[in-house]
Amino acid sequence: MVDKATPSPESISDGQFQRALKSYPACLAAISDAKGAKPGQKTLASLDEYRYETALKTFGSVESDVAMGLDDVETLVEWKLRHGKFRPTLMKLVLSNDPSFVKDTVQKAVRHYRDKSDVSGALKILTQLKGIGPATASLLLAVHDADVIFFADEAFSWLCSAGPTPTIKYTLKEYTELNGRARALANRLGVKAVDVERVAFVLLRQLGEAGAPRPDKPPTTSPADHTGKRQPAKRAASSHNPDAEIPVRRSKRVRQT
């Protein structure tokens, strides 16, 4: 469970929120340094800059005429995999999409969202892409609007379950609850959903929650998954939900990336 000293979404003050938000760069940098990067691979810090700065500036304006392509989706998915749980087959599925279908589908989803303010409808359109479940779809939509929250484990754990949970199913129903709670907090404090997302990350990661070790502590020993957290009972990944947990054979260690 989240430490008692950690403010709840209902009780967190503007000052507490802003202090946690200001801590995000240092928190992320520590995790990025700990993870490192393979030769030719982008660091988590550089991917994070793309997700929270470059992508929002490129796609986040209603006046923008830049269409998101497969390369952009690939970079965002890479950020998602390194920022949260690594899922070894997700990228292969994403890259199997036809580039023109990706561009058309994202444009259709964004138009639907902007015309009707219908987040759920937009996510349903995006999940027509291979490898894109509700969580990844929320990321693609979130970079088009800073008031849309990405379905991150930390955000769901803090806003919806009062602590880390191994039973997130990454369903549209769960996202609808997350989105509603994020908007309520954002409206109360006068902040953006993208800020709520980062504050949740700081509050839980600094406590070593949501499946990640504290940045200043080494991962725990086997049996563990790539995050260092002891593995819950296996469950099969749903073929209809690419964001669901992918089972890992206990006889092999999953390489960190």
C-alpha positions in Angstrom: 0.0 0.0 0.0 1.0 3.6 -0.4 2.8 5.0 2.6 0.5 6.9 5.0 2.7 10.0 4.6 1.8 10.1 0.9 -1.1 12.4 0.2 -4.2 10.9 -1.4 -5.6 12.4 -4.6 -8.4 13.8 -2.5 -6.2 15.5 0.1 -3.1 16.5 -1.8 -2.7 20.3 -1.6 -1.5 22.5 -4.5 1.8 23.0 -2.7 2.4 19.2 -2.3 1.4 18.6 -5.9 3.7 21.3 -7.3 6.6 20.0 -5.2 6.1 16.4 -6.5 5.8 17.7 -10.1 9.1 19.6 -9.7 10.7 16.4 -8.5 9.8 14.5 -11.6 12.9 15.4 -13.7 15.3 14.2 -11.0 13.2 11.1 -10.3 13.2 10.2 -14.0 16.8 11.0 -14.5 17.8 8.6 -11.7 15.8 5.8 -13.2 17.2 6.6 -16.7 20.7 6.5 -15.4 20.1 3.2 -13.5 18.6 1.6 -16.6 21.2 2.9 -19.0 21.0 2.2 -22.8 22.4 -0.2 -25.3 24.6 1.1 -28.1 22.4 3.0 -30.5 19.5 2.9 -28.1 17.9 6.1 -26.8 18.0 6.6 -23.1 14.8 6.8 -21.1 15.5 10.5 -20.5 15.6 11.3 -24.2 12.4 9.3 -24.8 10.8 11.1 -21.9 11.7 14.4 -23.5 10.0 13.3 -26.7 6.8 12.1 -24.9 6.4 15.2 -22.7 7.8 18.0 -24.8 8.4 17.2 -28.5 5.3 15.1 -29.1 3.0 17.5 -27.2 4.4 20.5 -29.2 4.1 18.6 -32.5 0.6 17.1 -32.1 -1.0 18.8 -29.1 -2.3 21.9 -30.8 -5.7 21.9 -32.6 -4.0 24.1 -35.3 -1.4 21.5 -35.9 -1.6 19.8 -39.3 1.1 17.2 -38.5 -0.2 13.7 -38.8 1.2 11.0 -36.5 3.0 8.3 -38.4 4.3 4.8 -37.5 7.7 6.2 -36.6 6.1 8.5 -34.0 4.0 5.6 -32.6 7.1 3.5 -32.4 9.0 6.1 -30.4 6.0 6.5 -28.0 5.7 2.8 -27.5 9.4 2.5 -26.8 9.0 5.2 -24.2 6.0 3.3 -22.7 8.0 0.1 -22.5 11.0 1.7 -20.9 9.0 4.0 -18.6 6.8 1.2 -17.3 6.5 -2.5 -17.8 8.5 -4.1 -20.6 6.4 -6.4 -22.8 8.7 -8.2 -25.2 6.2 -8.8 -28.1 4.4 -5.5 -28.1 6.8 -3.5 -30.4 6.8 -6.3 -33.0 3.0 -6.2 -33.1 2.9 -2.4 -33.4 5.5 -2.4 -36.2 3.4 -4.9 -38.2 0.8 -2.2 -38.9 0.7 -0.7 -42.3 2.1 2.9 -42.1 -0.8 4.4 -44.0 -3.4 2.6 -41.9 -1.6 3.9 -38.7 -1.8 7.5 -40.0 -5.4 7.3 -41.1 -6.5 5.6 -37.9 -4.8 8.1 -35.6 -6.3 11.0 -37.6 -9.7 9.5 -37.4 -9.5 9.0 -33.7 -8.2 12.5 -33.0 -11.0 14.0 -35.2 -13.5 12.0 -33.3 -12.2 13.1 -29.9 -11.9 16.8 -30.9 -15.4 16.9 -32.5 -17.2 15.0 -29.8 -15.0 15.2 -26.7 -15.4 11.4 -26.6 -12.3 9.8 -25.1 -13.7 6.3 -25.1 -14.8 6.5 -28.7 -11.4 7.7 -29.7 -9.7 4.8 -27.9 -11.9 2.3 -29.5 -10.8 3.6 -32.9 -7.1 3.4 -31.9 -7.4 -0.1 -30.7 -8.1 -1.2 -34.2 -4.4 -1.0 -34.7 -2.4 -4.2 -34.0 -0.6 -4.1 -30.7 -2.6 -1.2 -29.4 -4.7 -1.8 -26.4 -6.6 0.8 -24.2 -3.4 1.8 -22.3 -1.3 2.4 -25.4 -4.2 4.0 -27.2 -4.5 6.5 -24.3 -0.9 7.4 -24.8 -1.4 8.2 -28.5 -4.4 10.3 -27.6 -2.7 12.0 -24.6 0.1 13.6 -26.8 -2.7 15.2 -28.8 -4.2 16.8 -25.6 -2.5 17.4 -22.3 -5.9 17.1 -20.6 -6.0 13.4 -21.4 -4.2 11.1 -19.0 -2.1 8.2 -20.1 -3.2 4.9 -18.6 0.0 4.4 -16.5 0.2 1.8 -13.7 1.3 4.6 -11.3 -1.6 6.8 -12.2 -4.1 4.0 -11.8 -2.6 2.8 -8.5 -2.6 6.3 -6.9 -5.9 7.6 -8.3 -8.0 4.4 -8.3 -6.7 1.8 -6.0 -4.9 3.6 -3.1 -1.8 1.7 -3.8 0.0 -0.7 -6.2 -2.1 -3.5 -7.6 -1.1 -6.6 -9.6 -4.6 -6.9 -11.0 -4.8 -4.1 -13.5 -6.5 -5.5 -16.6 -6.0 -2.5 -18.8 -9.6 -2.4 -19.9 -11.6 0.6 -21.2 -13.7 0.4 -18.1 -10.7 0.9 -15.9 -9.4 3.8 -18.1 -12.8 5.5 -17.8 -12.5 5.4 -14.0 -8.9 6.7 -14.2 -9.8 9.5 -16.6 -12.7 10.7 -14.5 -10.6 10.8 -11.3 -7.7 12.5 -13.1 -10.0 15.2 -14.4 -11.6 15.7 -10.9 -8.1 16.3 -9.4 -7.0 18.4 -12.3 -10.1 20.6 -12.1 -9.7 20.9 -8.3 -6.1 22.1 -8.5 -6.2 23.8 -11.9 -3.6 21.6 -13.5 -3.3 19.4 -16.5 -3.9 15.6 -16.7 -0.3 15.3 -17.9 0.9 16.8 -14.7 -1.3 14.4 -12.6 0.4 11.6 -14.5 3.9 12.7 -13.6 3.0 13.4 -9.9 1.6 9.9 -9.6 4.8 8.6 -11.0 6.9 10.5 -8.5 4.8 9.6 -5.5 4.9 5.9 -6.2 8.3 5.4 -7.8 10.0 7.3 -4.9 8.4 4.9 -2.6 9.4 1.9 -4.6 5.8 1.2 -5.5 4.0 0.2 -8.7 6.4 -2.6 -9.6 9.6 -0.6 -9.6 12.5 -0.5 -7.1 13.5 2.8 -5.5 16.1 4.5 -7.8 18.7 4.2 -5.1 18.1 0.5 -4.4 19.1 -2.5 -6.5 16.4 -4.9 -7.8 15.4 -7.8 -5.6 16.6 -11.3 -6.4 14.8 -14.1 -8.2 12.0 -15.1 -8.5 11.3 -11.7 -10.1 10.4 -10.2 -13.4 12.5 -7.6 -15.1 11.3 -4.8 -12.8 12.7 -6.5 -9.7 9.2 -7.1 -8.3 8.4 -10.7 -7.2 6.1 -12.2 -9.8 2.4 -12.7 -9.1 0.7 -15.8 -10.4 0.9 -16.0 -14.2 -2.1 -15.0 -16.2 -2.5 -15.3 -19.9 -2.3 -12.2 -22.1 -5.6 -11.5 -23.8 -5.3 -11.5 -27.6 -7.9 -8.7 -27.5 -5.9 -6.6 -25.1 -2.2 -6.1 -26.1 -1.7 -4.0 -22.9 -2.4 -7.1 -20.7 0.5 -8.7 -18.9 2.5 -11.0 -21.1 3.5 -14.2 -19.2 7.2 -14.8 -18.7 8.7 -18.3 -18.3 10.1 -18.6 -14.8 13.1 -20.5 -16.1 14.5 -17.5 -17.9 15.3 -14.0 -16.9 13.9 -11.2 -19.0 16.6 -8.8 -20.2 16.2 -5.2 -19.2 16.2 -2.8 -22.1 
